[in-house]
Amino acid sequence: MKSLKISAFALLCTLISVAQGLAHENPRSVNEDLKDRIVQLIDHPDLSKLEDGPKYHAEIEFIVTRQNQVLVLAVYTNNTYLEEYLKEKLNYRSINLKGVQRMTPYRITVNFVKP
């Protein structure tokens, strides 16, 4: 009876270890995939219109609607051209990724370097 309990406990520990190992097989998270898709949608802005410096960054706060479209809530940057460009490129663009939470705010930071 005692060996049966020990065997059952060992089997349980093994199953838990295997389950945790399988859970970590996917190194990319949904947030990384989402950021990559957002960067693809942004394309390449014309930074020659900007005069401040060689580097720019923007924080984009958005949600993914039930129709799988990006809806920009806010763009935090010091440059109005960049803000308008990001809103124009992202608003109502279709995004189909598995695992994305609908109607949940996301915030990503995007960096731009002037050539």
VENTA-V477572 format. One record per backbone hydrogen bond with DSSP energy under -1.0 kcal/mol. CO is the residue of the C=O (numbers start at 1). NH is the residue of the N-H. E is the energy in kcal/mol with one decimal. If there is no record, write none. Layout:
BEGIN
co = <CO CO>
nh = <NH NH>
e = <E E>
END
This chain:
BEGIN
co = <1 2 3 4 5 6 7 8 9 10 11 12 13 14 15 16 17 18 19 20 22 25 29 30 31 32 33 34 35 36 37 38 39 45 47 54 56 58 59 60 61 61 62 63 64 65 68 69 70 71 74 76 79 80 81 82 83 84 85 86 87 90 93 106 108 110 112>
nh = <5 6 7 8 9 10 11 12 13 14 15 16 17 18 19 20 21 22 23 24 25 27 33 34 35 36 37 38 39 40 41 42 43 47 50 114 112 110 76 108 73 74 106 71 103 68 95 65 92 63 61 59 83 84 85 86 87 88 89 90 91 93 70 62 60 58 56>
e = <-1.8 -2.1 -2.4 -2.4 -2.4 -2.5 -2.3 -2.3 -2.5 -2.2 -2.4 -2.2 -2.2 -2.5 -2.4 -2.2 -2.0 -2.3 -1.7 -1.0 -1.2 -1.1 -1.9 -2.7 -2.5 -2.4 -2.1 -2.3 -2.5 -1.9 -2.0 -1.9 -1.3 -1.3 -1.6 -4.1 -3.6 -3.0 -3.2 -2.1 -2.8 -1.9 -3.3 -2.6 -2.9 -1.8 -3.3 -3.0 -3.2 -1.9 -3.1 -2.1 -2.0 -2.6 -2.5 -2.4 -2.1 -2.5 -2.4 -1.8 -2.3 -2.0 -2.3 -2.4 -3.0 -2.4 -2.9>
END
